[in-house]
Amino acid sequence: MPKILVTNDDGIDSEGIKALADSLSSLGEIIVVAPSTDMTAVSHSLTLHSPLRIEKRDEGRYAVTGTPTDC
């Protein structure tokens, strides 16, 4: 079964990322990695001088204290 990475810039709790992950679930193992907060309009930014923290929210769902690119 393939692994499918789903990410966004709207944050881990956005309805859109939940809907996308649900719609893809029959195609493989879904892994969601997204910013812990809404990071709209900073998609190409990188976190260079701060540690990144990763929080496991549920099985296959992770929130990152960074930008979408960090995810």
PDB file of N, H, CA, C and O in Angstrom:
ATOM      1  N   MET A   1       0.842  -1.172   0.000  1.00  0.00           N
ATOM      2  CA  MET A   1       0.000   0.000   0.000  1.00  0.00           C
ATOM      3  C   MET A   1       0.895   1.246   0.000  1.00  0.00           C
ATOM      4  O   MET A   1       1.796   1.341   0.833  1.00  0.00           O
ATOM      5  N   PRO A   2       0.675   2.189  -0.898  1.00  0.00           N
ATOM      6  CA  PRO A   2       1.518   3.385  -0.955  1.00  0.00           C
ATOM      7  C   PRO A   2       1.276   4.312   0.232  1.00  0.00           C
ATOM      8  O   PRO A   2       0.200   4.320   0.830  1.00  0.00           O
ATOM      9  N   LYS A   3       2.298   5.087   0.552  1.00  0.00           N
ATOM     10  H   LYS A   3       3.172   5.081   0.066  1.00  0.00           H
ATOM     11  CA  LYS A   3       2.165   6.128   1.571  1.00  0.00           C
ATOM     12  C   LYS A   3       1.941   7.452   0.855  1.00  0.00           C
ATOM     13  O   LYS A   3       2.639   7.772  -0.107  1.00  0.00           O
ATOM     14  N   ILE A   4       0.970   8.215   1.325  1.00  0.00           N
ATOM     15  H   ILE A   4       0.402   7.956   2.107  1.00  0.00           H
ATOM     16  CA  ILE A   4       0.619   9.490   0.712  1.00  0.00           C
ATOM     17  C   ILE A   4       0.782  10.585   1.757  1.00  0.00           C
ATOM     18  O   ILE A   4       0.142  10.550   2.808  1.00  0.00           O
ATOM     19  N   LEU A   5       1.642  11.558   1.464  1.00  0.00           N
ATOM     20  H   LEU A   5       2.162  11.587   0.610  1.00  0.00           H
ATOM     21  CA  LEU A   5       1.862  12.688   2.362  1.00  0.00           C
ATOM     22  C   LEU A   5       0.913  13.818   1.986  1.00  0.00           C
ATOM     23  O   LEU A   5       0.846  14.226   0.827  1.00  0.00           O
ATOM     24  N   VAL A   6       0.182  14.316   2.976  1.00  0.00           N
ATOM     25  H   VAL A   6       0.236  13.984   3.917  1.00  0.00           H
ATOM     26  CA  VAL A   6      -0.739  15.435   2.777  1.00  0.00           C
ATOM     27  C   VAL A   6      -0.275  16.580   3.675  1.00  0.00           C
ATOM     28  O   VAL A   6      -0.053  16.390   4.870  1.00  0.00           O
ATOM     29  N   THR A   7      -0.130  17.765   3.092  1.00  0.00           N
ATOM     30  H   THR A   7      -0.311  17.920   2.120  1.00  0.00           H
ATOM     31  CA  THR A   7       0.250  18.942   3.866  1.00  0.00           C
ATOM     32  C   THR A   7      -0.472  20.160   3.304  1.00  0.00           C
ATOM     33  O   THR A   7      -1.083  20.086   2.238  1.00  0.00           O
ATOM     34  N   ASN A   8      -0.403  21.271   4.013  1.00  0.00           N
ATOM     35  H   ASN A   8       0.093  21.331   4.879  1.00  0.00           H
ATOM     36  CA  ASN A   8      -1.056  22.497   3.558  1.00  0.00           C
ATOM     37  C   ASN A   8      -0.416  23.691   4.248  1.00  0.00           C
ATOM     38  O   ASN A   8       0.563  23.546   4.980  1.00  0.00           O
ATOM     39  N   ASP A   9      -0.973  24.864   4.012  1.00  0.00           N
ATOM     40  H   ASP A   9      -1.768  24.982   3.417  1.00  0.00           H
ATOM     41  CA  ASP A   9      -0.513  26.049   4.737  1.00  0.00           C
ATOM     42  C   ASP A   9      -1.591  26.608   5.659  1.00  0.00           C
ATOM     43  O   ASP A   9      -1.384  27.629   6.314  1.00  0.00           O
ATOM     44  N   ASP A  10      -2.737  25.942   5.708  1.00  0.00           N
ATOM     45  H   ASP A  10      -2.905  25.112   5.175  1.00  0.00           H
ATOM     46  CA  ASP A  10      -3.854  26.397   6.543  1.00  0.00           C
ATOM     47  C   ASP A  10      -3.809  25.843   7.963  1.00  0.00           C
ATOM     48  O   ASP A  10      -4.577  26.282   8.819  1.00  0.00           O
ATOM     49  N   GLY A  11      -2.929  24.895   8.223  1.00  0.00           N
ATOM     50  H   GLY A  11      -2.305  24.538   7.528  1.00  0.00           H
ATOM     51  CA  GLY A  11      -2.797  24.338   9.560  1.00  0.00           C
ATOM     52  C   GLY A  11      -3.428  22.965   9.707  1.00  0.00           C
ATOM     53  O   GLY A  11      -4.299  22.575   8.930  1.00  0.00           O
ATOM     54  N   ILE A  12      -2.977  22.250  10.705  1.00  0.00           N
ATOM     55  H   ILE A  12      -2.269  22.566  11.336  1.00  0.00           H
ATOM     56  CA  ILE A  12      -3.390  20.868  10.946  1.00  0.00           C
ATOM     57  C   ILE A  12      -4.881  20.740  11.232  1.00  0.00           C
ATOM     58  O   ILE A  12      -5.470  19.698  10.944  1.00  0.00           O
ATOM     59  N   ASP A  13      -5.498  21.765  11.789  1.00  0.00           N
ATOM     60  H   ASP A  13      -5.019  22.611  12.023  1.00  0.00           H
ATOM     61  CA  ASP A  13      -6.908  21.688  12.169  1.00  0.00           C
ATOM     62  C   ASP A  13      -7.871  22.203  11.098  1.00  0.00           C
ATOM     63  O   ASP A  13      -9.070  22.309  11.356  1.00  0.00           O
ATOM     64  N   SER A  14      -7.376  22.523   9.912  1.00  0.00           N
ATOM     65  H   SER A  14      -6.402  22.437   9.702  1.00  0.00           H
ATOM     66  CA  SER A  14      -8.267  23.046   8.868  1.00  0.00           C
ATOM     67  C   SER A  14      -9.190  21.949   8.343  1.00  0.00           C
ATOM     68  O   SER A  14      -8.811  20.780   8.269  1.00  0.00           O
ATOM     69  N   GLU A  15     -10.390  22.343   7.986  1.00  0.00           N
ATOM     70  H   GLU A  15     -10.699  23.293   8.047  1.00  0.00           H
ATOM     71  CA  GLU A  15     -11.361  21.385   7.443  1.00  0.00           C
ATOM     72  C   GLU A  15     -10.892  20.828   6.103  1.00  0.00           C
ATOM     73  O   GLU A  15     -11.151  19.666   5.789  1.00  0.00           O
ATOM     74  N   GLY A  16     -10.203  21.650   5.313  1.00  0.00           N
ATOM     75  H   GLY A  16      -9.993  22.594   5.568  1.00  0.00           H
ATOM     76  CA  GLY A  16      -9.757  21.215   3.991  1.00  0.00           C
ATOM     77  C   GLY A  16      -8.783  20.058   4.034  1.00  0.00           C
ATOM     78  O   GLY A  16      -8.897  19.127   3.237  1.00  0.00           O
ATOM     79  N   ILE A  17      -7.827  20.096   4.950  1.00  0.00           N
ATOM     80  H   ILE A  17      -7.734  20.852   5.598  1.00  0.00           H
ATOM     81  CA  ILE A  17      -6.843  19.015   5.014  1.00  0.00           C
ATOM     82  C   ILE A  17      -7.487  17.730   5.527  1.00  0.00           C
ATOM     83  O   ILE A  17      -7.105  16.632   5.122  1.00  0.00           O
ATOM     84  N   LYS A  18      -8.465  17.873   6.419  1.00  0.00           N
ATOM     85  H   LYS A  18      -8.775  18.765   6.748  1.00  0.00           H
ATOM     86  CA  LYS A  18      -9.191  16.692   6.894  1.00  0.00           C
ATOM     87  C   LYS A  18      -9.975  16.060   5.752  1.00  0.00           C
ATOM     88  O   LYS A  18      -9.962  14.840   5.591  1.00  0.00           O
ATOM     89  N   ALA A  19     -10.657  16.882   4.957  1.00  0.00           N
ATOM     90  H   ALA A  19     -10.667  17.873   5.088  1.00  0.00           H
ATOM     91  CA  ALA A  19     -11.442  16.368   3.834  1.00  0.00           C
ATOM     92  C   ALA A  19     -10.547  15.712   2.793  1.00  0.00           C
ATOM     93  O   ALA A  19     -10.895  14.663   2.252  1.00  0.00           O
ATOM     94  N   LEU A  20      -9.396  16.317   2.507  1.00  0.00           N
ATOM     95  H   LEU A  20      -9.114  17.169   2.947  1.00  0.00           H
ATOM     96  CA  LEU A  20      -8.471  15.743   1.532  1.00  0.00           C
ATOM     97  C   LEU A  20      -7.940  14.400   2.010  1.00  0.00           C
ATOM     98  O   LEU A  20      -7.917  13.432   1.249  1.00  0.00           O
ATOM     99  N   ALA A  21      -7.514  14.337   3.262  1.00  0.00           N
ATOM    100  H   ALA A  21      -7.532  15.122   3.880  1.00  0.00           H
ATOM    101  CA  ALA A  21      -7.001  13.080   3.812  1.00  0.00           C
ATOM    102  C   ALA A  21      -8.071  11.995   3.787  1.00  0.00           C
ATOM    103  O   ALA A  21      -7.785  10.851   3.433  1.00  0.00           O
ATOM    104  N   ASP A  22      -9.288  12.340   4.156  1.00  0.00           N
ATOM    105  H   ASP A  22      -9.520  13.269   4.444  1.00  0.00           H
ATOM    106  CA  ASP A  22     -10.387  11.365   4.129  1.00  0.00           C
ATOM    107  C   ASP A  22     -10.654  10.868   2.716  1.00  0.00           C
ATOM    108  O   ASP A  22     -10.880   9.675   2.512  1.00  0.00           O
ATOM    109  N   SER A  23     -10.630  11.770   1.738  1.00  0.00           N
ATOM    110  H   SER A  23     -10.447  12.739   1.903  1.00  0.00           H
ATOM    111  CA  SER A  23     -10.939  11.372   0.363  1.00  0.00           C
ATOM    112  C   SER A  23      -9.852  10.501  -0.247  1.00  0.00           C
ATOM    113  O   SER A  23     -10.124   9.748  -1.182  1.00  0.00           O
ATOM    114  N   LEU A  24      -8.626  10.587   0.261  1.00  0.00           N
ATOM    115  H   LEU A  24      -8.405  11.199   1.020  1.00  0.00           H
ATOM    116  CA  LEU A  24      -7.519   9.787  -0.268  1.00  0.00           C
ATOM    117  C   LEU A  24      -7.309   8.477   0.484  1.00  0.00           C
ATOM    118  O   LEU A  24      -6.501   7.650   0.061  1.00  0.00           O
ATOM    119  N   SER A  25      -8.009   8.277   1.572  1.00  0.00           N
ATOM    120  H   SER A  25      -8.665   8.948   1.915  1.00  0.00           H
ATOM    121  CA  SER A  25      -7.730   7.148   2.465  1.00  0.00           C
ATOM    122  C   SER A  25      -7.856   5.784   1.798  1.00  0.00           C
ATOM    123  O   SER A  25      -7.199   4.835   2.225  1.00  0.00           O
ATOM    124  N   SER A  26      -8.666   5.662   0.783  1.00  0.00           N
ATOM    125  H   SER A  26      -9.200   6.432   0.436  1.00  0.00           H
ATOM    126  CA  SER A  26      -8.809   4.363   0.114  1.00  0.00           C
ATOM    127  C   SER A  26      -7.641   4.068  -0.826  1.00  0.00           C
ATOM    128  O   SER A  26      -7.521   2.948  -1.323  1.00  0.00           O
ATOM    129  N   LEU A  27      -6.781   5.052  -1.076  1.00  0.00           N
ATOM    130  H   LEU A  27      -6.878   5.962  -0.672  1.00  0.00           H
ATOM    131  CA  LEU A  27      -5.676   4.879  -2.024  1.00  0.00           C
ATOM    132  C   LEU A  27      -4.370   4.452  -1.372  1.00  0.00           C
ATOM    133  O   LEU A  27      -3.450   4.019  -2.066  1.00  0.00           O
ATOM    134  N   GLY A  28      -4.271   4.566  -0.053  1.00  0.00           N
ATOM    135  H   GLY A  28      -5.018   4.918   0.511  1.00  0.00           H
ATOM    136  CA  GLY A  28      -3.033   4.207   0.617  1.00  0.00           C
ATOM    137  C   GLY A  28      -3.007   4.702   2.047  1.00  0.00           C
ATOM    138  O   GLY A  28      -4.010   5.175   2.580  1.00  0.00           O
ATOM    139  N   GLU A  29      -1.839   4.584   2.656  1.00  0.00           N
ATOM    140  H   GLU A  29      -1.024   4.200   2.223  1.00  0.00           H
ATOM    141  CA  GLU A  29      -1.642   5.062   4.027  1.00  0.00           C
ATOM    142  C   GLU A  29      -1.438   6.573   3.987  1.00  0.00           C
ATOM    143  O   GLU A  29      -0.492   7.060   3.369  1.00  0.00           O
ATOM    144  N   ILE A  30      -2.311   7.297   4.637  1.00  0.00           N
ATOM    145  H   ILE A  30      -3.080   6.901   5.139  1.00  0.00           H
ATOM    146  CA  ILE A  30      -2.259   8.756   4.623  1.00  0.00           C
ATOM    147  C   ILE A  30      -1.474   9.252   5.831  1.00  0.00           C
ATOM    148  O   ILE A  30      -1.746   8.859   6.966  1.00  0.00           O
ATOM    149  N   ILE A  31      -0.499  10.117   5.576  1.00  0.00           N
ATOM    150  H   ILE A  31      -0.278  10.436   4.654  1.00  0.00           H
ATOM    151  CA  ILE A  31       0.266  10.762   6.636  1.00  0.00           C
ATOM    152  C   ILE A  31       0.078  12.261   6.454  1.00  0.00           C
ATOM    153  O   ILE A  31       0.435  12.815   5.414  1.00  0.00           O
ATOM    154  N   VAL A  32      -0.480  12.913   7.461  1.00  0.00           N
ATOM    155  H   VAL A  32      -0.770  12.462   8.305  1.00  0.00           H
ATOM    156  CA  VAL A  32      -0.731  14.350   7.420  1.00  0.00           C
ATOM    157  C   VAL A  32       0.320  15.041   8.279  1.00  0.00           C
ATOM    158  O   VAL A  32       0.455  14.744   9.466  1.00  0.00           O
ATOM    159  N   VAL A  33       1.059  15.960   7.678  1.00  0.00           N
ATOM    160  H   VAL A  33       0.949  16.202   6.714  1.00  0.00           H
ATOM    161  CA  VAL A  33       2.042  16.771   8.392  1.00  0.00           C
ATOM    162  C   VAL A  33       1.777  18.215   7.982  1.00  0.00           C
ATOM    163  O   VAL A  33       1.949  18.577   6.819  1.00  0.00           O
ATOM    164  N   ALA A  34       1.362  19.027   8.930  1.00  0.00           N
ATOM    165  H   ALA A  34       1.223  18.733   9.875  1.00  0.00           H
ATOM    166  CA  ALA A  34       0.983  20.403   8.619  1.00  0.00           C
ATOM    167  C   ALA A  34       1.375  21.320   9.766  1.00  0.00           C
ATOM    168  O   ALA A  34       1.602  20.861  10.886  1.00  0.00           O
ATOM    169  N   PRO A  35       1.456  22.618   9.488  1.00  0.00           N
ATOM    170  CA  PRO A  35       1.776  23.564  10.558  1.00  0.00           C
ATOM    171  C   PRO A  35       0.751  23.490  11.689  1.00  0.00           C
ATOM    172  O   PRO A  35      -0.423  23.201  11.459  1.00  0.00           O
ATOM    173  N   SER A  36       1.205  23.752  12.896  1.00  0.00           N
ATOM    174  H   SER A  36       2.159  23.987  13.083  1.00  0.00           H
ATOM    175  CA  SER A  36       0.302  23.698  14.047  1.00  0.00           C
ATOM    176  C   SER A  36      -0.689  24.862  14.050  1.00  0.00           C
ATOM    177  O   SER A  36      -1.716  24.795  14.726  1.00  0.00           O
ATOM    178  N   THR A  37      -0.394  25.923  13.303  1.00  0.00           N
ATOM    179  H   THR A  37       0.440  25.977  12.753  1.00  0.00           H
ATOM    180  CA  THR A  37      -1.298  27.067  13.165  1.00  0.00           C
ATOM    181  C   THR A  37      -1.409  27.447  11.696  1.00  0.00           C
ATOM    182  O   THR A  37      -0.638  26.968  10.866  1.00  0.00           O
ATOM    183  N   ASP A  38      -2.352  28.294  11.382  1.00  0.00           N
ATOM    184  H   ASP A  38      -2.979  28.683  12.056  1.00  0.00           H
ATOM    185  CA  ASP A  38      -2.537  28.783  10.014  1.00  0.00           C
ATOM    186  C   ASP A  38      -1.294  29.562   9.584  1.00  0.00           C
ATOM    187  O   ASP A  38      -0.904  30.530  10.237  1.00  0.00           O
ATOM    188  N   MET A  39      -0.681  29.137   8.488  1.00  0.00           N
ATOM    189  H   MET A  39      -0.998  28.351   7.957  1.00  0.00           H
ATOM    190  CA  MET A  39       0.518  29.792   7.962  1.00  0.00           C
ATOM    191  C   MET A  39       0.292  30.249   6.523  1.00  0.00           C
ATOM    192  O   MET A  39       1.223  30.252   5.717  1.00  0.00           O
ATOM    193  N   THR A  40      -0.937  30.632   6.203  1.00  0.00           N
ATOM    194  H   THR A  40      -1.692  30.630   6.857  1.00  0.00           H
ATOM    195  CA  THR A  40      -1.260  31.091   4.861  1.00  0.00           C
ATOM    196  C   THR A  40      -0.345  32.248   4.462  1.00  0.00           C
ATOM    197  O   THR A  40      -0.092  33.157   5.252  1.00  0.00           O
ATOM    198  N   ALA A  41       0.141  32.199   3.230  1.00  0.00           N
ATOM    199  H   ALA A  41      -0.065  31.461   2.588  1.00  0.00           H
ATOM    200  CA  ALA A  41       0.986  33.229   2.612  1.00  0.00           C
ATOM    201  C   ALA A  41       2.447  33.173   3.050  1.00  0.00           C
ATOM    202  O   ALA A  41       3.205  34.093   2.742  1.00  0.00           O
ATOM    203  N   VAL A  42       2.862  32.138   3.751  1.00  0.00           N
ATOM    204  H   VAL A  42       2.247  31.390   4.001  1.00  0.00           H
ATOM    205  CA  VAL A  42       4.283  31.977   4.087  1.00  0.00           C
ATOM    206  C   VAL A  42       4.806  30.637   3.564  1.00  0.00           C
ATOM    207  O   VAL A  42       5.769  30.090   4.101  1.00  0.00           O
ATOM    208  N   SER A  43       4.183  30.125   2.538  1.00  0.00           N
ATOM    209  H   SER A  43       3.400  30.569   2.102  1.00  0.00           H
ATOM    210  CA  SER A  43       4.450  28.769   2.060  1.00  0.00           C
ATOM    211  C   SER A  43       5.909  28.477   1.749  1.00  0.00           C
ATOM    212  O   SER A  43       6.349  27.348   1.965  1.00  0.00           O
ATOM    213  N   HIS A  44       6.678  29.437   1.254  1.00  0.00           N
ATOM    214  H   HIS A  44       6.320  30.354   1.079  1.00  0.00           H
ATOM    215  CA  HIS A  44       8.068  29.166   0.871  1.00  0.00           C
ATOM    216  C   HIS A  44       9.073  29.533   1.961  1.00  0.00           C
ATOM    217  O   HIS A  44      10.278  29.394   1.754  1.00  0.00           O
ATOM    218  N   SER A  45       8.611  29.988   3.087  1.00  0.00           N
ATOM    219  H   SER A  45       7.632  30.101   3.255  1.00  0.00           H
ATOM    220  CA  SER A  45       9.507  30.353   4.183  1.00  0.00           C
ATOM    221  C   SER A  45      10.074  29.104   4.846  1.00  0.00           C
ATOM    222  O   SER A  45       9.430  28.056   4.879  1.00  0.00           O
ATOM    223  N   LEU A  46      11.273  29.230   5.367  1.00  0.00           N
ATOM    224  H   LEU A  46      11.796  30.082   5.340  1.00  0.00           H
ATOM    225  CA  LEU A  46      11.923  28.155   6.119  1.00  0.00           C
ATOM    226  C   LEU A  46      12.218  28.635   7.533  1.00  0.00           C
ATOM    227  O   LEU A  46      12.478  29.819   7.752  1.00  0.00           O
ATOM    228  N   THR A  47      12.178  27.731   8.474  1.00  0.00           N
ATOM    229  H   THR A  47      11.967  26.770   8.296  1.00  0.00           H
ATOM    230  CA  THR A  47      12.597  28.035   9.838  1.00  0.00           C
ATOM    231  C   THR A  47      14.062  27.652   9.949  1.00  0.00           C
ATOM    232  O   THR A  47      14.410  26.476   9.851  1.00  0.00           O
ATOM    233  N   LEU A  48      14.925  28.646  10.153  1.00  0.00           N
ATOM    234  H   LEU A  48      14.642  29.602  10.232  1.00  0.00           H
ATOM    235  CA  LEU A  48      16.362  28.385  10.162  1.00  0.00           C
ATOM    236  C   LEU A  48      17.001  28.522  11.539  1.00  0.00           C
ATOM    237  O   LEU A  48      17.982  27.837  11.826  1.00  0.00           O
ATOM    238  N   HIS A  49      16.477  29.379  12.385  1.00  0.00           N
ATOM    239  H   HIS A  49      15.680  29.936  12.152  1.00  0.00           H
ATOM    240  CA  HIS A  49      17.166  29.680  13.641  1.00  0.00           C
ATOM    241  C   HIS A  49      16.351  29.346  14.882  1.00  0.00           C
ATOM    242  O   HIS A  49      16.638  29.848  15.968  1.00  0.00           O
ATOM    243  N   SER A  50      15.356  28.519  14.729  1.00  0.00           N
ATOM    244  H   SER A  50      15.123  28.111  13.846  1.00  0.00           H
ATOM    245  CA  SER A  50      14.534  28.084  15.858  1.00  0.00           C
ATOM    246  C   SER A  50      14.330  26.579  15.759  1.00  0.00           C
ATOM    247  O   SER A  50      14.264  26.039  14.655  1.00  0.00           O
ATOM    248  N   PRO A  51      14.229  25.901  16.881  1.00  0.00           N
ATOM    249  CA  PRO A  51      13.971  24.459  16.815  1.00  0.00           C
ATOM    250  C   PRO A  51      12.551  24.182  16.325  1.00  0.00           C
ATOM    251  O   PRO A  51      11.623  24.932  16.627  1.00  0.00           O
ATOM    252  N   LEU A  52      12.396  23.111  15.578  1.00  0.00           N
ATOM    253  H   LEU A  52      13.150  22.502  15.333  1.00  0.00           H
ATOM    254  CA  LEU A  52      11.073  22.662  15.150  1.00  0.00           C
ATOM    255  C   LEU A  52      10.574  21.635  16.146  1.00  0.00           C
ATOM    256  O   LEU A  52      11.324  20.764  16.588  1.00  0.00           O
ATOM    257  N   ARG A  53       9.326  21.741  16.487  1.00  0.00           N
ATOM    258  H   ARG A  53       8.717  22.448  16.128  1.00  0.00           H
ATOM    259  CA  ARG A  53       8.708  20.767  17.383  1.00  0.00           C
ATOM    260  C   ARG A  53       7.613  20.055  16.610  1.00  0.00           C
ATOM    261  O   ARG A  53       6.853  20.672  15.864  1.00  0.00           O
ATOM    262  N   ILE A  54       7.548  18.759  16.801  1.00  0.00           N
ATOM    263  H   ILE A  54       8.165  18.258  17.407  1.00  0.00           H
ATOM    264  CA  ILE A  54       6.541  17.939  16.126  1.00  0.00           C
ATOM    265  C   ILE A  54       5.661  17.312  17.187  1.00  0.00           C
ATOM    266  O   ILE A  54       6.151  16.692  18.132  1.00  0.00           O
ATOM    267  N   GLU A  55       4.364  17.477  17.025  1.00  0.00           N
ATOM    268  H   GLU A  55       3.966  17.980  16.258  1.00  0.00           H
ATOM    269  CA  GLU A  55       3.395  16.916  17.962  1.00  0.00           C
ATOM    270  C   GLU A  55       2.525  15.910  17.221  1.00  0.00           C
ATOM    271  O   GLU A  55       1.888  16.247  16.223  1.00  0.00           O
ATOM    272  N   LYS A  56       2.501  14.681  17.709  1.00  0.00           N
ATOM    273  H   LYS A  56       3.018  14.407  18.520  1.00  0.00           H
ATOM    274  CA  LYS A  56       1.620  13.677  17.123  1.00  0.00           C
ATOM    275  C   LYS A  56       0.208  13.937  17.626  1.00  0.00           C
ATOM    276  O   LYS A  56      -0.042  13.883  18.830  1.00  0.00           O
ATOM    277  N   ARG A  57      -0.716  14.217  16.713  1.00  0.00           N
ATOM    278  H   ARG A  57      -0.513  14.261  15.735  1.00  0.00           H
ATOM    279  CA  ARG A  57      -2.102  14.512  17.084  1.00  0.00           C
ATOM    280  C   ARG A  57      -2.941  13.241  17.141  1.00  0.00           C
ATOM    281  O   ARG A  57      -3.698  13.026  18.088  1.00  0.00           O
ATOM    282  N   ASP A  58      -2.803  12.420  16.140  1.00  0.00           N
ATOM    283  H   ASP A  58      -2.188  12.594  15.370  1.00  0.00           H
ATOM    284  CA  ASP A  58      -3.493  11.136  16.030  1.00  0.00           C
ATOM    285  C   ASP A  58      -2.582  10.229  15.226  1.00  0.00           C
ATOM    286  O   ASP A  58      -1.504  10.645  14.802  1.00  0.00           O
ATOM    287  N   GLU A  59      -3.004   9.006  15.017  1.00  0.00           N
ATOM    288  H   GLU A  59      -3.880   8.668  15.362  1.00  0.00           H
ATOM    289  CA  GLU A  59      -2.235   8.104  14.164  1.00  0.00           C
ATOM    290  C   GLU A  59      -2.140   8.705  12.763  1.00  0.00           C
ATOM    291  O   GLU A  59      -3.159   8.942  12.115  1.00  0.00           O
ATOM    292  N   GLY A  60      -0.921   8.949  12.304  1.00  0.00           N
ATOM    293  H   GLY A  60      -0.094   8.757  12.831  1.00  0.00           H
ATOM    294  CA  GLY A  60      -0.715   9.487  10.964  1.00  0.00           C
ATOM    295  C   GLY A  60      -0.957  10.980  10.821  1.00  0.00           C
ATOM    296  O   GLY A  60      -0.999  11.481   9.697  1.00  0.00           O
ATOM    297  N   ARG A  61      -1.120  11.723  11.942  1.00  0.00           N
ATOM    298  H   ARG A  61      -1.085  11.317  12.854  1.00  0.00           H
ATOM    299  CA  ARG A  61      -1.352  13.173  11.896  1.00  0.00           C
ATOM    300  C   ARG A  61      -0.363  13.878  12.821  1.00  0.00           C
ATOM    301  O   ARG A  61      -0.304  13.604  14.019  1.00  0.00           O
ATOM    302  N   TYR A  62       0.418  14.799  12.230  1.00  0.00           N
ATOM    303  H   TYR A  62       0.370  15.021  11.256  1.00  0.00           H
ATOM    304  CA  TYR A  62       1.465  15.480  12.975  1.00  0.00           C
ATOM    305  C   TYR A  62       1.385  16.988  12.760  1.00  0.00           C
ATOM    306  O   TYR A  62       1.214  17.449  11.631  1.00  0.00           O
ATOM    307  N   ALA A  63       1.508  17.752  13.841  1.00  0.00           N
ATOM    308  H   ALA A  63       1.646  17.377  14.757  1.00  0.00           H
ATOM    309  CA  ALA A  63       1.543  19.211  13.780  1.00  0.00           C
ATOM    310  C   ALA A  63       2.985  19.660  13.995  1.00  0.00           C
ATOM    311  O   ALA A  63       3.670  19.161  14.887  1.00  0.00           O
ATOM    312  N   VAL A  64       3.440  20.600  13.177  1.00  0.00           N
ATOM    313  H   VAL A  64       2.884  21.006  12.452  1.00  0.00           H
ATOM    314  CA  VAL A  64       4.810  21.097  13.231  1.00  0.00           C
ATOM    315  C   VAL A  64       4.783  22.581  13.583  1.00  0.00           C
ATOM    316  O   VAL A  64       3.989  23.338  13.025  1.00  0.00           O
ATOM    317  N   THR A  65       5.646  22.997  14.504  1.00  0.00           N
ATOM    318  H   THR A  65       6.291  22.381  14.958  1.00  0.00           H
ATOM    319  CA  THR A  65       5.732  24.418  14.860  1.00  0.00           C
ATOM    320  C   THR A  65       6.647  25.124  13.874  1.00  0.00           C
ATOM    321  O   THR A  65       7.667  25.699  14.256  1.00  0.00           O
ATOM    322  N   GLY A  66       6.281  25.075  12.632  1.00  0.00           N
ATOM    323  H   GLY A  66       5.453  24.608  12.321  1.00  0.00           H
ATOM    324  CA  GLY A  66       7.075  25.696  11.579  1.00  0.00           C
ATOM    325  C   GLY A  66       6.192  26.042  10.401  1.00  0.00           C
ATOM    326  O   GLY A  66       4.966  26.083  10.512  1.00  0.00           O
ATOM    327  N   THR A  67       6.822  26.287   9.284  1.00  0.00           N
ATOM    328  H   THR A  67       7.817  26.253   9.194  1.00  0.00           H
ATOM    329  CA  THR A  67       6.115  26.687   8.073  1.00  0.00           C
ATOM    330  C   THR A  67       5.730  25.461   7.245  1.00  0.00           C
ATOM    331  O   THR A  67       6.181  24.354   7.541  1.00  0.00           O
ATOM    332  N   PRO A  68       4.909  25.638   6.220  1.00  0.00           N
ATOM    333  CA  PRO A  68       4.565  24.514   5.346  1.00  0.00           C
ATOM    334  C   PRO A  68       5.801  23.856   4.721  1.00  0.00           C
ATOM    335  O   PRO A  68       5.834  22.636   4.563  1.00  0.00           O
ATOM    336  N   THR A  69       6.805  24.645   4.368  1.00  0.00           N
ATOM    337  H   THR A  69       6.778  25.637   4.496  1.00  0.00           H
ATOM    338  CA  THR A  69       8.025  24.077   3.796  1.00  0.00           C
ATOM    339  C   THR A  69       8.746  23.200   4.811  1.00  0.00           C
ATOM    340  O   THR A  69       9.317  22.175   4.439  1.00  0.00           O
ATOM    341  N   ASP A  70       8.732  23.577   6.064  1.00  0.00           N
ATOM    342  H   ASP A  70       8.268  24.411   6.366  1.00  0.00           H
ATOM    343  CA  ASP A  70       9.331  22.752   7.113  1.00  0.00           C
ATOM    344  C   ASP A  70       8.632  21.397   7.219  1.00  0.00           C
ATOM    345  O   ASP A  70       9.261  20.383   7.523  1.00  0.00           O
ATOM    346  N   CYS A  71       7.342  21.398   6.967  1.00  0.00           N
ATOM    347  H   CYS A  71       6.832  22.221   6.720  1.00  0.00           H
ATOM    348  CA  CYS A  71       6.575  20.157   7.073  1.00  0.00           C
ATOM    349  C   CYS A  71       7.013  19.157   6.021  1.00  0.00           C
ATOM    350  O   CYS A  71       6.475  18.052   5.958  1.00  0.00           O
TER     351      CYS A  71
END
